[in-house]
Amino acid sequence: MSESTPEDIDSPRAPYDPMPHGQPEVGVGPWPGEWPTGEQYDPELMKLGDSRNVLDKYRYWKVEAIKADLDKTRLPLEVAIENLQNDFNIGTIICTANAFNVRKVHIIGRRHYNRRGAMVTDAYMNIEFHKDVAAFYEAIEGKRIIAVDIVPGAKKLAEAKLPENTVLVFGGEGPGLSGEMLKRASETVMVEQLGSTRSVNVGVAAGIVMYAWLQQHAL
């Protein structure tokens, strides 16, 4: 059974300003002059100022209004993460998914994850939780799964044609993807590398593969 509200996730969000050692003033101050009309505006932000890490077009907007506006232009790409060990990279992947405005993020397994890496961007995303791989597979309704992992038989990302209507699936840092997920995948791709380490950090790999999809379908 899939769920879509992170109400019981108790790890703290990062502050609106993710760089506390930067400039003392971040964002914009209180709205100067007469306030604009419109349901998208947040009276508290207009009164006190808006220090959030958002585009200028979204200054002073309510969180739900920003999310609703993003929903109008979501890409068909979806992303999934197997959360087997409360991986801190999940927040990073969510933050990147927000930057590319992907349609949905799926978290499979444990509900609890480290939210600080998301830098509050999880508030603007459509996130679904699934208790296991079988529940996730049922929920995506036949979309093609592209697994991302360095395993025998994986295709080099540079040589892969990523489907437009797909779900990119990432595993935990270290264990990678489960055998069950790899069996469900239509194809497995890997990020090529030249150094000594076995694999690229999964948060970094997710950004690379999402951008590769954008190059093929959205840029």
MARNUGU-984025 format. One record per residue: residue in one letter; x, y, z of N, C-alpha, C, CB in turn. Coordinates in pm, whole numbers, padded with zeros to 5 digits, always signed. Glycine has a CB too. Layout:
aXYZXYZXYZXYZ
...
//
This chain:
m+00085-00120+00000+00000+00000+00000+00088+00124+00000-00096+00001+00123
s+00060+00219-00085+00140+00340-00096+00081+00451-00012+00151+00384-00242
e+00168+00535+00039+00125+00649+00118+00195+00772+00066+00154+00626+00269
s+00135+00889+00088+00191+01010+00028+00211+01124+00126+00102+01055-00082
t+00202+01101+00256+00223+01209+00351+00332+01170+00449+00093+01242+00426
p+00435+01255+00465+00546+01223+00552+00525+01270+00695+00672+01284+00499
e+00406+01255+00751+00374+01313+00881+00453+01251+00995+00226+01299+00907
d+00489+01124+00983+00556+01059+01095+00708+01059+01078+00506+00917+01110
i+00759+01137+00985+00903+01147+00967+00951+01258+01059+00942+01176+00817
d+01031+01224+01161+01058+01321+01265+01197+01383+01256+01043+01256+01398
s+01278+01348+01156+01408+01412+01145+01388+01557+01101+01500+01337+01045
p+01467+01650+01154+01441+01792+01129+01474+01835+00987+01520+01875+01225
r+01403+01936+00942+01437+01998+00815+01559+02088+00835+01317+02080+00759
a+01627+02116+00726+01732+02217+00730+01665+02354+00737+01826+02206+00606
p+01735+02455+00788+01678+02590+00786+01661+02637+00643+01768+02689+00865
y+01582+02742+00624+01559+02793+00489+01692+02830+00424+01465+02915+00492
d+01784+02890+00499+01914+02924+00443+02008+02807+00467+01970+03056+00505
p+02045+02730+00363+02130+02615+00384+02277+02649+00401+02114+02521+00272
m+02313+02776+00393+02452+02818+00406+02465+02919+00519+02503+02878+00273
p+02461+02874+00645+02458+02968+00758+02585+03050+00773+02435+02892+00885
h+02694+03013+00704+02817+03090+00716+02833+03190+00602+02937+02996+00719
g+02728+03207+00522+02731+03302+00412+02689+03440+00459+02642+03255+00299
q+02623+03512+00371+02580+03647+00404+02477+03646+00516+02523+03717+00280
p+02481+03747+00606+02384+03750+00716+02242+03772+00669+02422+03858+00814
e+02225+03840+00554+02092+03865+00500+02072+03778+00376+02072+04017+00466
v+01971+03695+00377+01944+03606+00265+01800+03629+00220+01968+03456+00304
g+01778+03634+00089+01642+03652+00040+01603+03798+00034+01545+03577+00127
v+01478+03826+00069+01425+03963+00062+01359+03998+00195+01324+03977-00055
g+01350+04128+00223+01288+04175+00345+01137+04186+00332+01346+04308+00384
p+01072+04251+00426+00926+04270+00418+00885+04338+00288+00876+04352+00538
w+00765+04305+00241+00716+04362+00116+00708+04514+00128+00578+04302+00077
p+00774+04588+00038+00769+04735+00047+00640+04789-00013+00890+04796-00024
g+00576+04879+00057+00457+04943+00003+00331+04859+00021+00477+04974-00142
e+00234+04888-00065+00104+04821-00055+00115+04674-00096+00001+04891-00143
w+00054+04587-00018+00062+04444-00046-00019+04408-00171+00012+04363+00074
p+00031+04311-00249-00045+04264-00365-00160+04174-00320+00046+04190-00464
t-00255+04156-00408-00365+04065-00379-00338+03933-00452-00503+04126-00422
g-00392+03826-00399-00373+03694-00461-00359+03589-00353-00248+03694-00552
e-00426+03476-00373-00424+03370-00273-00287+03306-00258-00526+03265-00308
q-00199+03325-00357-00068+03261-00348+00024+03327-00246-00001+03263-00483
y-00006+03449-00205+00083+03522-00117+00061+03485+00030+00066+03671-00136
d+00172+03478+00103+00170+03444+00245+00183+03573+00326+00284+03342+00281
p+00081+03613+00401+00087+03739+00475+00205+03747+00572-00042+03758+00553
e+00240+03635+00633+00351+03637+00729+00483+03665+00659+00359+03503+00804
l+00503+03605+00540+00626+03630+00466+00632+03774+00417+00638+03534+00348
m+00518+03828+00373+00517+03967+00328+00546+04062+00443+00382+04002+00263
k+00504+04024+00562+00526+04108+00680+00669+04101+00730+00431+04068+00791
l+00726+03978+00733+00857+03957+00796+00972+03943+00697+00851+03834+00881
g+00941+03913+00570+01046+03888+00472+01052+03740+00437+01181+03935+00526
d+01119+03711+00326+01125+03574+00274+01270+03535+00251+01043+03560+00143
s+01326+03451+00339+01466+03410+00329+01481+03270+00270+01531+03414+00466
r+01374+03215+00212+01380+03080+00159+01465+03073+00032+01239+03028+00130
n+01516+02955+00004+01595+02931-00116+01500+02896-00231+01700+02817-00093
v+01430+02998-00283+01335+02979-00393+01365+03078-00504+01189+02995-00343
l+01312+03050-00624+01326+03143-00735+01256+03274-00701+01269+03081-00864
d+01301+03381-00765+01242+03513-00738+01092+03515-00766+01312+03618-00823
k+01046+03438-00866+00903+03439-00900+00819+03384-00786+00878+03357-01026
y+00881+03306-00695+00806+03246-00585+00826+03320-00452+00846+03102-00569
r+00892+03433-00454+00908+03509-00330+00771+03547-00272+00992+03636-00355
y+00757+03527-00144+00637+03559-00066+00521+03464-00093+00593+03700-00096
w+00541+03361-00175+00433+03266-00203+00421+03163-00090+00457+03194-00337
k+00300+03114-00069+00278+03003+00022+00340+02876-00036+00126+02982+00049
v+00382+02786+00053+00443+02661+00009+00348+02584-00083+00482+02574+00130
e+00221+02572-00041+00126+02494-00121+00101+02559-00258-00006+02480-00044
a+00113+02691-00266+00095+02759-00394+00214+02732-00487+00078+02911-00373
i+00334+02728-00431+00453+02696-00511+00441+02554-00565+00583+02712-00427
k+00404+02462-00478+00392+02322-00520+00286+02308-00630+00355+02233-00399
a+00174+02375-00614+00067+02368-00714+00114+02423-00849-00057+02444-00665
d+00194+02528-00846+00244+02585-00970+00345+02491-01036+00307+02723-00943
l+00431+02429-00957+00526+02332-01012+00454+02212-01072+00623+02286-00903
d+00343+02173-01011+00268+02057-01061+00218+02077-01205+00149+02030-00969
k+00205+02201-01247+00156+02230-01382+00259+02195-01489+00119+02376-01393
t+00387+02189-01451+00493+02169-01551+00585+02053-01516+00575+02295-01565
r+00539+01960-01434+00624+01846-01397+00665+01767-01521+00552+01754-01297
l+00788+01717-01518+00835+01627-01624+00778+01488-01601+00989+01623-01628
p+00771+01405-01705+00720+01269-01687+00814+01178-01609+00692+01207-01821
l+00935+01222-01585+01033+01143-01511+00992+01127-01365+01171+01207-01521
e+01011+01003-01313+00994+00977-01170+01121+00912-01116+00869+00885-01144
v+01141+00924-00986+01262+00873-00922+01221+00789-00802+01357+00989-00879
a+01292+00681-00777+01264+00596-00661+01393+00564-00588+01192+00466-00704
i+01383+00549-00457+01498+00515-00373+01459+00401-00280+01546+00638-00292
e+01540+00297-00277+01521+00190-00178+01584+00236-00047+01583+00054-00227
n+01502+00258+00052+01549+00308+00182+01564+00191+00279+01452+00416+00240
l+01676+00122+00270+01698+00003+00353+01776+00035+00481+01773-00103+00274
q+01838+00152+00486+01926+00182+00599+01923+00329+00641+02067+00143+00564
n+01810+00397+00620+01799+00539+00655+01911+00619+00591+01801+00557+00808
d+01929+00601+00463+02039+00659+00389+02030+00811+00386+02043+00605+00247
f+02140+00878+00423+02139+01025+00425+02132+01084+00285+02263+01077+00496
n+02163+01003+00182+02160+01053+00045+02018+01078-00006+02229+00956-00047
i+01917+01025+00059+01780+01043+00011+01744+01190+00003+01682+00969+00103
g+01779+01266+00104+01750+01408+00101+01817+01478-00016+01795+01473+00231
t+01940+01439-00046+02012+01496-00160+01941+01464-00291+02155+01444-00163
i+01895+01340-00306+01825+01299-00427+01695+01377-00443+01797+01148-00425
i+01623+01397-00334+01499+01474-00339+01527+01618-00381+01429+01472-00202
c+01634+01676-00327+01670+01814-00362+01698+01826-00512+01793+01861-00280
t+01771+01728-00567+01801+01729-00710+01675+01708-00792+01904+01621-00743
a+01588+01618-00747+01461+01595-00817+01378+01721-00821+01382+01482-00750
n+01382+01800-00715+01311+01928-00715+01372+02024-00816+01313+01991-00576
a+01504+02028-00823+01572+02119-00917+01533+02088-01062+01724+02109-00901
f+01508+01960-01091+01471+01921-01227+01320+01906-01244+01540+01789-01263
n+01245+01932-01137+01098+01930-01138+01042+01797-01188+01045+02043-01225
v+01095+01686-01132+01043+01555-01170+00903+01537-01112+01137+01442-01121
r+00829+01446-01171+00688+01431-01135+00668+01377-00994+00620+01340-01234
k+00750+01279-00956+00724+01214-00828+00852+01147-00777+00610+01110-00841
v+00861+01138-00645+00969+01062-00580+00906+00950-00499+01058+01155-00490
h+00954+00828-00518+00907+00712-00444+01015+00672-00343+00873+00593-00540
i+00973+00645-00220+01065+00593-00118+01013+00456-00077+01076+00689+00005
i+01099+00357-00092+01059+00217-00073+01128+00161+00051+01092+00132-00197
g+01049+00105+00141+01105+00048+00263+01078+00136+00382+01254+00026+00248
r+01181+00176+00452+01166+00257+00573+01111+00395+00539+01300+00272+00645
r+01018+00442+00621+00962+00576+00601+01057+00685+00649+00828+00588+00675
h+01130+00656+00755+01218+00758+00812+01341+00777+00724+01261+00719+00956
y+01373+00903+00695+01496+00933+00622+01550+01068+00670+01470+00934+00468
n+01675+01094+00642+01740+01218+00684+01693+01332+00593+01895+01204+00680
r+01612+01420+00647+01551+01525+00566+01641+01646+00545+01422+01569+00629
r+01748+01657+00620+01829+01779+00612+01888+01800+00473+01941+01773+00714
g+01927+01691+00407+01985+01704+00275+01887+01757+00172+02038+01573+00229
a+01757+01747+00199+01656+01796+00105+01647+01948+00105+01521+01737+00139
m+01702+02013+00206+01701+02160+00214+01561+02217+00197+01794+02218+00108
v+01463+02153+00258+01323+02195+00259+01252+02169+00126+01316+02342+00294
t+01323+02123+00024+01261+02103-00107+01159+01991-00107+01367+02076-00212
d+01161+01903-00008+01061+01797-00001+00920+01855+00013+01090+01703+00117
a+00909+01977+00064+00778+02041+00078+00714+02071-00057+00792+02170+00159
y+00796+02080-00161+00745+02115-00293+00731+01993-00385+00835+02217-00357
m+00760+01874-00332+00762+01753-00414+00642+01663-00385+00891+01677-00391
n+00610+01578-00483+00512+01472-00463+00589+01347-00423+00425+01448-00594
i+00575+01307-00297+00652+01195-00243+00556+01085-00201+00741+01240-00123
e+00583+00963-00247+00503+00848-00208+00591+00746-00137+00435+00784-00331
f+00532+00681-00036+00602+00579+00040+00541+00443+00011+00598+00610+00191
h+00626+00342-00003+00582+00206-00031+00653+00111+00064+00611+00168-00179
k+00579+00016+00118+00637-00071+00220+00742-00167+00164+00529-00150+00287
d+00730-00203+00035+00826-00295-00024+00826-00280-00176+00793-00442+00016
v+00912-00357-00243+00926-00348-00388+00797-00385-00458+01039-00437-00437
a+00728-00487-00409+00604-00531-00472+00499-00420-00470+00549-00657-00401
a+00486-00350-00357+00389-00241-00348+00427-00126-00440+00379-00191-00203
f+00555-00098-00449+00603+00006-00541+00572-00031-00685+00755+00028-00524
y+00598-00154-00722+00577-00198-00861+00430-00189-00898+00628-00343-00879
e+00344-00222-00805+00200-00212-00831+00158-00067-00849+00120-00276-00717
a+00219+00022-00770+00177+00163-00771+00219+00236-00898+00235+00234-00651
i+00327+00195-00962+00375+00271-01079+00302+00231-01207+00524+00250-01097
e+00214+00132-01200+00121+00101-01308+00188+00078-01443+00021+00212-01321
g+00287-00008-01444+00345-00048-01571+00452+00043-01628+00241-00059-01669
k+00490+00150-01559+00599+00234-01608+00729+00153-01609+00615+00362-01519
r+00817+00185-01700+00943+00113-01710+01037+00154-01598+01008+00137-01845
i+01098+00057-01536+01195+00080-01429+01335+00073-01489+01179-00023-01313
i+01412+00177-01470+01553+00176-01507+01634+00177-01377+01590+00299-01600
a+01699+00067-01348+01781+00056-01227+01917+00120-01251+01798-00093-01184
v+01970+00183-01148+02103+00246-01159+02193+00181-01054+02095+00402-01138
d+02287+00100-01103+02376+00028-01011+02492-00030-01091+02299-00084-00934
i+02606-00046-01028+02720-00111-01093+02712-00259-01063+02856-00050-01044
v+02654-00332-01155+02640-00477-01144+02674-00537-01280+02495-00518-01097
p+02708-00666-01283+02736-00729-01412+02619-00713-01509+02768-00878-01393
g+02650-00677-01632+02547-00660-01733+02489-00520-01743+02437-00754-01707
a+02526-00431-01651+02475-00294-01655+02531-00221-01778+02512-00217-01526
k+02446-00142-01845+02488-00068-01963+02550+00065-01921+02367-00044-02058
k+02652+00108-01992+02714+00237-01964+02611+00349-01991+02842+00258-02052
l+02605+00445-01900+02507+00553-01914+02524+00627-02046+02520+00650-01797
a+02648+00647-02089+02674+00720-02213+02616+00648-02334+02823+00740-02231
e+02593+00517-02323+02541+00439-02435+02393+00405-02420+02621+00312-02449
a+02332+00451-02312+02194+00412-02282+02094+00514-02337+02175+00397-02130
k+01985+00463-02391+01872+00546-02430+01767+00532-02321+01814+00506-02571
l+01749+00636-02243+01657+00631-02129+01514+00658-02177+01698+00734-02020
p+01418+00573-02144+01279+00596-02186+01225+00727-02127+01189+00479-02143
e+01134+00790-02200+01079+00917-02151+00991+00896-02028+00998+00986-02261
n+00899+00803-02035+00806+00777-01925+00862+00664-01839+00663+00741-01978
t+00950+00701-01747+01024+00598-01674+01040+00635-01528+01161+00576-01737
v+01085+00537-01449+01121+00559-01309+01266+00516-01293+01026+00479-01212
l+01351+00611-01257+01490+00580-01227+01498+00535-01082+01582+00702-01253
v+01558+00418-01058+01560+00362-00923+01704+00354-00872+01494+00223-00922
f+01722+00403-00749+01854+00405-00686+01850+00327-00555+01900+00551-00662
g+01963+00267-00521+01972+00191-00397+02042+00269-00288+02045+00060-00420
g+02069+00204-00177+02138+00268-00067+02288+00277-00093+02113+00192+00061
e+02352+00371-00026+02495+00385-00036+02561+00262+00024+02544+00515+00034
g+02632+00187-00057+02696+00064-00008+02629-00060-00062+02696+00060+00143
p+02509-00095-00011+02445-00219-00057+02389-00212-00198+02336-00257+00038
g+02362-00091-00248+02304-00079-00382+02160-00126-00384+02385-00159-00482
l+02114-00170-00499+01975-00213-00516+01958-00358-00473+01931-00195-00661
s+01837-00389-00427+01806-00526-00388+01793-00614-00511+01676-00530-00306
g+01812-00745-00492+01795-00839-00602+01656-00835-00660+01828-00979-00557
e+01556-00818-00575+01418-00812-00623+01396-00693-00713+01321-00807-00506
m+01452-00577-00679+01436-00459-00762+01506-00477-00896+01490-00335-00690
l+01625-00535-00894+01698-00557-01019+01620-00650-01112+01837-00616-00990
k+01551-00747-01057+01470-00838-01138+01351-00765-01201+01421-00956-01054
r+01297-00667-01131+01181-00593-01181+01219-00492-01290+01111-00521-01065
a+01347-00454-01295+01390-00348-01384+01390-00393-01530+01529-00301-01345
s+01351-00301-01618+01360-00328-01762+01504-00327-01808+01278-00225-01840
e+01585-00244-01742+01725-00229-01780+01802-00174-01661+01741-00136-01905
t+01932-00203-01656+02019-00148-01552+02131-00070-01619+02076-00261-01462
v+02153+00052-01570+02260+00135-01623+02358+00169-01511+02204+00264-01687
m+02478+00205-01551+02581+00242-01455+02650+00370-01499+02685+00129-01438
v+02699+00447-01401+02775+00568-01432+02921+00527-01446+02758+00678-01320
e+02978+00549-01564+03116+00512-01587+03210+00598-01500+03152+00528-01736
q+03321+00541-01458+03416+00615-01376+03557+00567-01405+03383+00599-01227
l+03655+00647-01366+03794+00621-01400+03886+00608-01280+03845+00730-01489
g+03833+00633-01161+03918+00630-01042+03923+00495-00975+03870+00731-00944
s+03961+00493-00847+03984+00367-00776+03864+00318-00697+04100+00384-00683
t+03771+00408-00664+03657+00365-00583+03561+00281-00666+03585+00487-00524
r+03488+00192-00600+03400+00100-00672+03283+00172-00737+03349-00006-00579
s+03230+00275-00670+03110+00339-00724+03105+00486-00684+02984+00267-00676
v+03035+00563-00766+03008+00703-00734+02905+00709-00622+02959+00781-00860
n+02918+00807-00534+02818+00828-00429+02679+00831-00491+02845+00959-00352
v+02581+00764-00428+02450+00748-00490+02379+00882-00509+02364+00655-00407
g+02402+00976-00418+02341+01107-00437+02396+01178-00559+02363+01193-00314
v+02527+01164-00582+02590+01221-00701+02543+01148-00826+02745+01215-00689
a+02541+01014-00819+02498+00934-00934+02356+00969-00976+02507+00785-00901
a+02269+00992-00879+02130+01026-00911+02124+01156-00990+02047+01039-00782
g+02203+01256-00949+02205+01382-01022+02256+01365-01165+02290+01483-00949
i+02359+01281-01182+02415+01258-01314+02312+01191-01406+02542+01172-01304
v+02244+01088-01355+02150+01013-01439+02025+01097-01468+02110+00881-01371
m+01976+01172-01371+01862+01260-01397+01897+01362-01505+01817+01331-01268
y+02018+01417-01498+02058+01516-01598+02072+01451-01736+02190+01583-01557
a+02119+01326-01740+02128+01254-01867+01989+01238-01927+02196+01116-01848
w+01890+01209-01842+01751+01198-01892+01706+01333-01947+01655+01152-01778
l+01737+01442-01877+01699+01575-01924+01762+01604-02060+01741+01681-01822
q+01887+01566-02078+01953+01591-02206+01882+01518-02319+02099+01548-02199
q+01830+01402-02291+01763+01323-02395+01619+01367-02422+01765+01178-02356
h+01553+01426-02322+01408+01448-02337+01360+01591-02307+01336+01355-02248
a+01439+01673-02240+01383+01800-02195+01468+01923-02224+01359+01793-02050
l+01591+01905-02269+01678+02021-02290+01701+02049-02439+01812+02000-02220
//
